[in-house]
Amino acid sequence: MRLLNRQSKKGQGIVEYAGALVVAALIVGAVVTAGPSNLASMFNSVISSVETSITGLL
């Protein structure tokens, strides 16, 4: 019985990488479109959470 050798096609990694970049761009675009005030509050929330976590570890 002969096993088939499954190899990725040449250029497949580039296509997958480009697809991931497109998805990331769409996510960033959706966040920016949500509005600057929402974006600022989100950053403040993340920074506050990180600060709380670091303070708890010390």
PEMOMO-V104529 format. One record per residue. N is the residue number from 0. RES is the residue in three letters. PSI is psi in degrees with one decimal (NA if undefined). OMEGA is omega in degrees with one decimal (none if undefined). D_CENTER is the distance of its C-alpha to the mean C-alpha in Angstrom with 1 decimal. Layout:
n;res;psi;omega;d_center
N;RES;PSI;OMEGA;D_CENTER
N;RES;PSI;OMEGA;D_CENTER
//
This chain:
n;res;psi;omega;d_center
0;MET;131.2;-177.1;42.9
1;ARG;126.5;177.9;40.5
2;LEU;137.4;178.7;36.8
3;LEU;134.9;178.5;34.5
4;ASN;111.6;-178.5;32.2
5;ARG;110.1;177.4;28.8
6;GLN;146.8;176.6;27.1
7;SER;146.8;179.0;24.1
8;LYS;151.4;179.9;25.4
9;LYS;129.4;179.8;25.3
10;GLY;-5.7;-178.2;22.3
11;GLN;-38.8;-179.8;20.3
12;GLY;-37.1;179.7;17.6
13;ILE;-41.2;179.6;17.3
14;VAL;-43.2;178.9;17.1
15;GLU;-38.7;177.9;14.2
16;TYR;-42.8;178.5;12.3
17;ALA;-38.7;177.7;13.2
18;GLY;-40.1;178.0;12.1
19;ALA;-37.8;177.6;8.5
20;LEU;-38.7;178.5;8.9
21;VAL;-44.0;179.0;10.6
22;VAL;-43.5;178.7;8.2
23;ALA;-41.1;178.8;5.6
24;ALA;-39.0;178.1;9.0
25;LEU;-39.9;178.8;10.2
26;ILE;-46.0;178.9;7.9
27;VAL;-41.9;178.0;8.7
28;GLY;-39.7;178.8;12.2
29;ALA;-39.2;179.4;12.7
30;VAL;-42.9;-179.6;12.0
31;VAL;-37.0;179.6;14.4
32;THR;-27.1;-179.1;16.8
33;ALA;-22.5;175.1;17.1
34;GLY;144.9;-179.5;19.2
35;PRO;-35.8;-179.0;19.6
36;SER;-40.5;177.1;21.2
37;ASN;-38.3;179.8;18.5
38;LEU;-43.6;179.7;16.0
39;ALA;-41.7;179.8;18.5
40;SER;-33.6;177.8;19.2
41;MET;-45.6;177.9;15.6
42;PHE;-42.2;178.8;15.5
43;ASN;-39.1;179.2;19.0
44;SER;-43.3;179.5;18.1
45;VAL;-45.5;-179.6;15.4
46;ILE;-40.3;178.4;17.9
47;SER;-41.5;179.4;20.6
48;SER;-42.1;178.8;19.0
49;VAL;-42.2;179.6;18.3
50;GLU;-43.1;178.8;21.9
51;THR;-41.8;179.4;23.3
52;SER;-44.4;-179.7;21.8
53;ILE;-40.4;178.7;23.0
54;THR;-38.3;178.6;26.4
55;GLY;-30.3;179.2;26.7
56;LEU;-25.6;-179.4;26.3
57;LEU;NA;none;29.0
//
